């Protein structure tokens, strides 16, 4: 059991992805970006788990174009993906990349950063991001080498140069981005981004659409942060994984429904002393047909949440 928990804990950091083919501003068979709103572009990552061919391109990577320059929101899981994103930006605009924003510490979101070093942007993240990146550096490098092989080369960690402690406003010229640092939820390094011009919310992995939500840090905290999002009417929401939507309330409700069911079922299991293996088989089973990659992601979630709830 202990070995299982350790193995599953290592794997939980790598639960990602959704594959979407979209009309692109940069038509490429391998890297397409979609213009989802005025000056807002998203590349939708592929729907893969580490055991089914992870290649570094599984999270949503986005960029916002203002009159002064560009802000990038997440850069993918390798230098290769980061370079593809940078090339896509150059096909849209010659304006400089002013900011590279990482929504949290997970390697599928941060290892493309190095592609933007020549642009000399500010690298922006949660005030706990640098510490988390440093602590996980060796582990993430080993995992990338194992799964990405040659594509892992050059995919160095680039630490944030601008930290978000509570909120931070970035000026792109004719539009501002408002960044919010969140308490422990998906991770302890989560930030979200709102584009003032289009009222688009970028949630990072605080929200998954269609793919099973993932919890590394605090399931109750994640449920609470989703509730906060519901207090604002956004014109559009771009999740960390999955399709963008104009119906954010439904997306937040769907994620909360799954997480609440998972929480309640694990608590019931603990109360009945049935054990974590049983919880992995039964917790949130009613949600199975509603989410992609449910079996593997749900087991990992149980492995993460169960030990914490035993001490409630």
Secondary structure, 3 states (H helix, E strand, C coil): CHHHHHHHHHHHCCCCCCCCCCCCCCCCCCCCCEEEECCEEEECCCCCCHHHCCCCCCCCEEEEECCCCEEEECCCCCHHHHHHHHHHHHHHCCCCEEEEECCCCCHHHHCCHHHHHHHCCEEEEECCHHHHHHHHHHHHHHHHHHHHHHHHCCCCCCCCCEEECCEEEEECCCCEEEEEECCCCCCCCCEEEEECCCCEEEEEEEEECCECCCCCCCHHHHHHHHHHHCCCCCCEEEEEECCCECCHHHHHHHHHHHHHHHHHHHHHHHHCCCCHHHHHHHCCHHHHHHCECHHHHHHHHHHHHHHHHCCC
